[in-house]
């Protein structure tokens, strides 16, 4: 069964569809939001796409290290 949940990441609204439960999806979104906001603090100018790519690289690095 496919579920759809609304999440906010860096002030942007997204609808996430999948088979995971709501608590898990919201936890994932909160983690991505935290990573992007942390990166934004250290940048003078940051576009959403730049933050998303840098967050993806950081999260992938964390995955590869584990």
N, C-alpha and C positions, 0 to 999 in steps of 0.2 A: 504494500500500500504506500502510495506517495503522499507525503505530508508537505504543507507549505507553511513557513514561518516568516514573520517580519523581524528583521534585525536592523540595527543602526551601527554603521562603522564610520567613524570620523564625520559624523553629522550627515551621512548619506544613508538613505533608506534602501534596503534590499529585501526582496522576497526570495528565500532559499527553499528550494524544493528537493525532497529526497526521502529516503526511508528511515533516517535517524530520528530519534525523539527530540522534542522541543528543547528540553534542558541541555542536551548535548550540543545541538546546533547553536543555541544562544551562548553556550560556554566557548565554542569555537570562535564565534563572532566577537565575543568580548576579548578574547586573546588577540585576534587580528587587530581589533580597535586599539588595544593597549600597545601593541607593537608599532602601529602607525603613528599614534599620538606621541610615543616616546621618540621616534625618529623626527617628527615634526618639530619638537622642542629644540633640537640641535641644528635646525636648518633655517637660514634666513628666508628663503623662498622655497616653497614645496608645493608641487602640484599633486593632485590626488593620484595620478598615474605614477609619478615618481615615488611617492610614498608607498604605493601598493607594490611596485617592483622591488624596492629596497626591503620592505617587510617580507615579501616572498623569499628573497635571498636569505635574510636573517633566519626565517623560520625553517627553510630548507637546510641551512647550515646546522641549526639545532637538531634537526632530524638526523642528518648524516653523522653528527657527533654522538648520538645516543645509540 
